[in-house]
């Protein structure tokens, strides 16, 4: 009799858990898409790679799949991070309906798995950062809309949601946000960086748009880490990209279209005004102005107009997607993994922007949280 009661309770709990999961899954599926995307197509929710994180996954000290096989608790290869980063398996967990990506001080004498193949990064034995990183098992390919709802860590590290090809030659950055405004990071903490990279691995060569429009700022927010931390009552920001074609990317923040890169032209919303323009080259090198990539302004408008963007595209001679043709002039055509992580990037470390021990010990501020992640494809 007791066994029957136990089995009945387990069955009820299992059904309740399944029902809760389905309800939550329906919620992220039915949250409104950006208005202009609703007008462009009808969309299919990609459940196999989307996640509401409505389950528990405790930290593991080994390479582990989780989320019913949707994720691994590490990067897509054996590489353990840039700069002074050491990605660790046990800095990833799921609890209370959220993905948790944490950070801490690296300690060579008491190191968690994986043990660093290249210890003492940047010759800073006391400056290493343990951090979490996850990679999707499945991949995405255009045309596709990808969006996450994240809370940036309030610490001088990059909180990232991005896409990368398995051969690490094509990258789209959905969100790259440098968190806390302490320790000389005040300028970078104001912005969310949206960009993409075209790489050659050997010899290592990197192109990304470096114009001012790649840095999104919002009036009243002086630090995205501070904004999201919100004195412990966390806030979240939705960041998304519509990878429409090999040469067309649209970036969204909180459902608002803020930047479009289209073949040889781009449009960016700056201080409420849309600026349309295009890059230029001199003697085979991209032109630079005031330390930023130069963009020749073609026109402006109050509301976004793809027709106006096409006019700018018609007079441009230089690609904004891959001007040096590292991808053979084909644009971004490869399947990409989804990666979510914290990291300590070398250019910040070189400038002295790195977390203190006190920051890293603050278990609230040092954590990036993700409420959900979702993917849609337009119906044929």
C-alpha positions as CSV (number, residue, x, y, z in Angstrom):
1,X,0.0,0.0,0.0
2,X,2.8,2.4,1.0
3,X,4.6,1.7,-2.3
4,X,1.4,2.5,-4.3
5,X,1.1,5.8,-2.5
6,X,4.7,6.7,-3.1
7,X,4.4,5.8,-6.8
8,X,1.2,7.9,-7.1
9,X,2.9,10.9,-5.5
10,X,5.9,10.5,-7.8
11,X,3.5,10.3,-10.8
12,X,1.6,13.5,-9.7
13,X,4.9,15.4,-9.2
14,X,6.1,14.3,-12.6
15,X,2.9,15.4,-14.3
16,X,3.0,18.7,-12.4
17,X,6.6,19.3,-13.5
18,X,5.8,18.4,-17.1
19,X,2.7,20.7,-17.0
20,X,4.8,23.6,-15.6
21,X,7.5,23.0,-18.2
22,X,4.9,23.1,-21.0
23,X,3.2,26.2,-19.7
24,X,6.6,28.0,-19.4
25,X,7.7,26.8,-22.8
26,X,4.5,28.2,-24.3
27,X,5.2,31.5,-22.6
28,X,8.5,32.0,-24.3
29,X,7.1,30.8,-27.6
30,X,4.3,33.3,-27.4
31,X,6.1,36.3,-26.2
32,X,5.7,38.9,-28.9
33,X,8.4,39.1,-31.6
34,X,9.6,42.6,-32.7
35,X,6.8,44.3,-34.6
36,X,8.6,44.5,-37.9
37,X,9.4,40.8,-37.8
38,X,5.8,40.0,-37.2
39,X,5.0,42.0,-40.3
40,X,7.7,40.3,-42.4
41,X,6.8,36.6,-41.9
42,X,5.1,34.0,-39.8
43,X,7.5,32.1,-37.5
44,X,8.2,28.6,-36.3
45,X,9.4,28.2,-32.8
46,X,12.6,26.0,-32.6
47,X,11.9,24.1,-29.4
48,X,15.0,21.8,-29.8
49,X,17.4,24.7,-29.2
50,X,15.3,27.1,-27.2
51,X,15.3,26.9,-23.4
52,X,13.3,28.5,-20.5
53,X,15.7,27.0,-17.9
54,X,12.8,25.7,-15.9
55,X,14.7,22.8,-14.3
56,X,17.6,22.2,-12.0
57,X,21.2,21.5,-13.0
58,X,23.7,21.5,-10.2
59,X,27.4,22.5,-10.8
60,X,29.5,19.6,-12.2
61,X,33.2,19.3,-12.0
62,X,33.3,17.5,-15.4
63,X,32.3,18.0,-19.0
64,X,28.5,17.5,-18.9
65,X,25.5,17.8,-21.2
66,X,22.4,19.3,-19.6
67,X,18.9,20.7,-20.4
68,X,17.9,17.4,-22.1
69,X,21.0,17.4,-24.2
70,X,20.6,21.0,-25.5
71,X,23.8,22.4,-23.8
72,X,27.3,21.4,-22.6
73,X,28.9,23.2,-19.6
74,X,31.9,24.4,-21.5
75,X,33.1,26.0,-24.8
76,X,32.8,24.3,-28.1
77,X,36.4,23.1,-28.1
78,X,39.2,22.4,-25.6
79,X,40.2,26.2,-25.5
80,X,39.5,27.5,-22.0
81,X,39.1,31.2,-22.7
82,X,40.6,34.5,-23.8
83,X,42.8,36.9,-21.8
84,X,43.0,35.8,-18.2
85,X,39.9,33.6,-18.4
86,X,39.8,30.0,-17.3
87,X,36.4,28.5,-18.1
88,X,35.4,25.9,-15.6
89,X,32.7,23.3,-15.7
90,X,31.4,24.0,-12.2
91,X,30.8,27.7,-12.8
92,X,27.6,26.7,-14.7
93,X,24.3,25.8,-13.1
94,X,20.5,26.1,-13.5
95,X,18.3,27.0,-10.6
96,X,15.0,28.9,-9.8
97,X,14.2,29.1,-13.5
98,X,17.5,30.7,-14.5
99,X,20.8,29.8,-16.1
100,X,23.6,30.9,-13.8
101,X,27.1,31.8,-15.1
102,X,29.4,32.6,-12.2
103,X,33.0,33.8,-11.8
104,X,35.7,33.5,-9.1
105,X,39.5,34.0,-8.6
106,X,41.7,31.4,-10.4
107,X,44.0,29.5,-8.0
108,X,46.6,27.3,-9.6
109,X,47.1,25.3,-6.4
110,X,43.4,24.5,-6.0
111,X,42.2,24.4,-9.5
112,X,38.8,23.0,-10.6
113,X,38.4,21.0,-13.8
114,X,39.4,21.4,-16.5
115,X,43.0,21.9,-15.4
116,X,44.5,24.7,-17.5
117,X,46.8,23.6,-20.4
118,X,48.2,27.1,-20.4
119,X,48.4,28.3,-16.8
120,X,49.5,31.8,-15.8
121,X,47.8,33.5,-18.7
122,X,49.2,36.9,-19.7
123,X,51.9,36.3,-17.1
124,X,49.5,37.1,-14.3
125,X,49.5,34.3,-11.7
126,X,47.3,36.2,-9.3
127,X,45.0,37.7,-11.9
128,X,43.3,34.7,-13.4
129,X,39.5,34.5,-13.6
130,X,37.4,31.3,-13.3
131,X,34.2,31.7,-15.3
132,X,31.3,29.7,-16.7
133,X,30.6,29.0,-20.4
134,X,28.0,27.0,-22.2
135,X,27.7,25.9,-25.8
136,X,24.6,24.6,-27.6
137,X,24.7,21.1,-28.9
138,X,22.5,22.1,-31.8
139,X,23.4,24.8,-34.3
140,X,21.5,27.6,-36.0
141,X,21.7,28.9,-39.6
142,X,20.0,31.7,-41.5
143,X,17.3,32.7,-41.8
144,X,16.8,32.7,-38.1
145,X,15.9,35.0,-35.2
146,X,17.7,34.4,-31.9
147,X,16.9,36.2,-28.6
148,X,17.8,35.9,-25.0
149,X,16.6,37.6,-21.8
150,X,19.7,38.2,-19.6
151,X,20.9,40.0,-16.5
152,X,24.4,41.3,-16.9
153,X,27.0,40.5,-14.2
154,X,27.8,43.7,-12.2
155,X,31.5,43.1,-12.4
156,X,34.4,44.1,-14.8
157,X,33.9,41.1,-17.1
158,X,32.2,40.6,-20.4
159,X,28.7,39.0,-20.2
160,X,28.2,37.5,-23.6
161,X,25.6,35.8,-25.8
162,X,27.0,35.0,-29.2
163,X,27.1,32.6,-32.2
164,X,30.3,30.9,-33.6
165,X,31.0,28.4,-36.3
166,X,32.7,25.2,-35.2
167,X,35.9,26.2,-37.1
168,X,35.8,29.7,-35.4
169,X,35.8,31.7,-38.6
170,X,32.3,33.3,-38.4
171,X,31.0,35.0,-35.3
172,X,27.8,37.0,-34.6
173,X,27.7,38.9,-31.2
174,X,24.1,39.2,-29.9
175,X,25.3,40.8,-26.6
176,X,28.7,41.7,-25.4
177,X,28.4,43.8,-22.2
178,X,31.2,44.9,-20.0
179,X,29.2,45.0,-16.7
180,X,30.5,46.9,-13.7
181,X,31.7,50.5,-13.9
182,X,34.4,50.1,-11.3
183,X,38.2,50.0,-11.9
184,X,38.3,52.3,-15.0
185,X,35.5,50.5,-16.8
186,X,33.0,53.4,-16.6
187,X,33.1,54.2,-20.3
188,X,32.6,50.6,-21.5
189,X,29.9,49.8,-18.9
190,X,27.6,52.3,-20.5
191,X,27.2,50.2,-23.7
192,X,26.0,46.9,-25.1
193,X,28.3,45.9,-27.9
194,X,26.6,44.3,-30.9
195,X,28.9,43.2,-33.7
196,X,30.2,40.3,-35.8
197,X,33.7,38.9,-36.6
198,X,35.1,37.4,-39.8
199,X,38.3,35.5,-39.0
200,X,41.2,33.8,-40.7
201,X,42.7,31.4,-38.2
202,X,46.2,31.1,-39.7
203,X,47.7,33.6,-39.7
204,X,45.2,34.9,-37.2
205,X,43.3,37.8,-38.8
206,X,40.1,39.5,-37.5
207,X,37.6,41.9,-39.0
208,X,34.7,43.4,-37.2
209,X,32.8,46.7,-37.8
210,X,34.4,49.3,-35.5
211,X,32.1,52.3,-36.0
212,X,30.5,54.1,-33.1
213,X,27.1,52.6,-34.0
214,X,28.3,49.1,-32.7
215,X,28.0,50.4,-29.1
216,X,24.4,50.8,-28.0
217,X,23.6,53.2,-25.2
218,X,20.3,54.0,-23.5
219,X,19.5,57.3,-21.8
220,X,19.7,57.1,-18.0
221,X,21.8,53.9,-17.9
222,X,25.4,54.7,-16.9
223,X,26.3,51.0,-16.3
224,X,24.5,48.0,-17.6
225,X,25.9,45.8,-14.7
226,X,24.5,48.3,-12.1
227,X,21.2,48.5,-14.0
228,X,20.8,44.7,-14.2
229,X,22.0,44.1,-10.6
230,X,19.5,46.8,-9.3
231,X,20.6,46.5,-5.7
232,X,20.0,42.8,-5.8
233,X,16.5,43.0,-7.4
234,X,17.8,41.9,-10.8
235,X,16.6,43.4,-14.0
236,X,16.9,41.8,-17.5
237,X,17.6,43.0,-21.0
238,X,16.4,41.2,-24.1
239,X,19.0,41.1,-26.9
240,X,18.4,39.5,-30.3
241,X,19.6,39.2,-33.8
242,X,17.8,38.3,-37.1
243,X,20.4,36.6,-39.2
244,X,18.3,37.0,-42.4
245,X,20.9,36.1,-45.0
246,X,24.7,35.7,-45.4
247,X,24.9,39.5,-45.8
248,X,22.1,40.8,-43.6
249,X,22.0,41.1,-39.8
250,X,19.4,42.9,-37.7
251,X,20.1,43.7,-34.0
252,X,17.3,44.1,-31.5
253,X,17.4,45.3,-27.8
254,X,14.2,44.9,-25.7
255,X,12.3,44.2,-29.0
256,X,13.4,47.4,-30.6
257,X,15.4,47.4,-33.9
258,X,18.6,49.4,-33.3
259,X,21.0,48.4,-36.0
260,X,21.0,46.8,-39.5
261,X,24.0,45.6,-41.5
262,X,23.1,44.9,-45.1
263,X,25.7,43.9,-47.7
264,X,27.6,47.1,-48.3
265,X,25.6,49.5,-46.1
266,X,24.3,49.9,-42.6
267,X,21.7,51.7,-40.6
268,X,22.0,52.6,-36.9
269,X,19.6,54.3,-34.5
270,X,21.6,56.9,-32.7
271,X,19.9,59.3,-30.2
272,X,16.5,58.5,-31.7
273,X,17.5,59.2,-35.3
274,X,18.3,56.5,-38.0
275,X,21.6,57.1,-39.8
276,X,22.2,55.3,-43.1
277,X,25.7,55.0,-44.4
278,X,28.5,52.8,-45.8
279,X,32.2,52.1,-45.2
280,X,35.0,53.2,-47.5
281,X,38.5,52.1,-48.2
282,X,41.8,53.8,-49.2
283,X,44.6,51.7,-50.8
284,X,42.8,48.5,-49.7
285,X,42.4,49.4,-46.1
286,X,39.2,50.5,-44.3
287,X,39.1,54.2,-43.6
288,X,39.3,55.4,-39.9
289,X,38.1,58.6,-38.4
290,X,38.8,59.7,-34.8
291,X,39.8,56.2,-33.8
292,X,36.7,54.6,-35.2
293,X,35.9,53.0,-38.5
294,X,34.7,55.7,-40.8
295,X,31.1,55.5,-42.0
296,X,30.0,57.9,-44.7
297,X,26.5,59.2,-43.8
298,X,24.2,58.8,-46.8
299,X,21.0,60.1,-45.1
300,X,18.9,60.1,-41.9
301,X,15.3,59.5,-41.1
302,X,13.0,59.4,-38.1
303,X,11.8,55.9,-38.8
304,X,13.7,52.9,-40.2
305,X,13.4,52.4,-43.9
306,X,14.9,49.4,-45.7
307,X,14.3,51.2,-49.0
308,X,16.6,54.1,-47.8
309,X,19.2,51.5,-46.7
310,X,19.1,50.0,-50.2
311,X,19.8,53.4,-51.7
312,X,22.9,53.7,-49.6
313,X,23.8,50.2,-50.6
314,X,23.6,51.1,-54.3
315,X,26.3,53.8,-54.0
316,X,28.6,51.8,-51.7
317,X,31.6,49.8,-53.0
318,X,32.7,48.2,-49.7
319,X,31.1,45.4,-47.8
320,X,30.2,46.0,-44.2
321,X,29.9,42.3,-43.5
322,X,33.3,41.0,-44.8
323,X,35.2,43.8,-46.6
324,X,38.5,41.8,-46.9
325,X,36.6,38.7,-48.1
326,X,38.0,36.4,-45.5
327,X,34.9,34.2,-46.2
328,X,35.6,34.2,-49.9
329,X,33.1,36.9,-50.6
330,X,30.1,34.7,-49.7
331,X,29.2,36.3,-46.4
332,X,28.2,34.2,-43.4
333,X,27.0,30.8,-44.6
334,X,28.1,28.3,-41.9
335,X,26.1,26.7,-39.1
336,X,26.8,28.4,-35.8
337,X,26.8,27.2,-32.2
338,X,25.2,29.3,-29.5
339,X,27.6,30.3,-26.7
340,X,26.8,32.1,-23.4
341,X,29.6,33.0,-21.0
342,X,31.5,35.4,-18.8
343,X,35.1,36.2,-19.8
344,X,38.1,38.4,-19.0
345,X,39.3,39.7,-22.4
346,X,43.0,40.5,-23.0
347,X,42.5,44.1,-24.2
348,X,40.7,45.0,-20.9
349,X,43.4,43.3,-18.8
350,X,46.2,45.1,-20.6
351,X,44.4,48.4,-19.8
352,X,44.1,47.4,-16.1
353,X,40.4,46.7,-16.2
354,X,40.0,43.5,-14.2
355,X,37.9,42.5,-11.2
356,X,39.2,42.7,-7.6
357,X,39.0,39.7,-5.2
358,X,36.1,41.5,-3.4
359,X,34.1,41.7,-6.6
360,X,34.7,38.1,-7.4
361,X,33.6,37.0,-3.9
362,X,30.3,38.8,-4.3
363,X,28.1,35.9,-5.4
364,X,25.3,38.1,-6.6
365,X,27.3,40.7,-8.6
366,X,29.7,38.2,-10.1
367,X,26.9,36.2,-11.7
368,X,25.3,36.5,-15.2
369,X,21.7,35.2,-15.2
370,X,19.7,34.1,-18.2
371,X,15.9,33.8,-17.8
372,X,15.3,32.3,-21.2
373,X,16.8,31.8,-24.7
374,X,14.6,31.3,-27.8
375,X,15.0,30.7,-31.5
376,X,12.5,31.1,-34.4
377,X,12.7,30.4,-38.2
378,X,10.5,32.0,-40.7
379,X,8.0,29.6,-42.3
380,X,8.7,28.8,-46.0
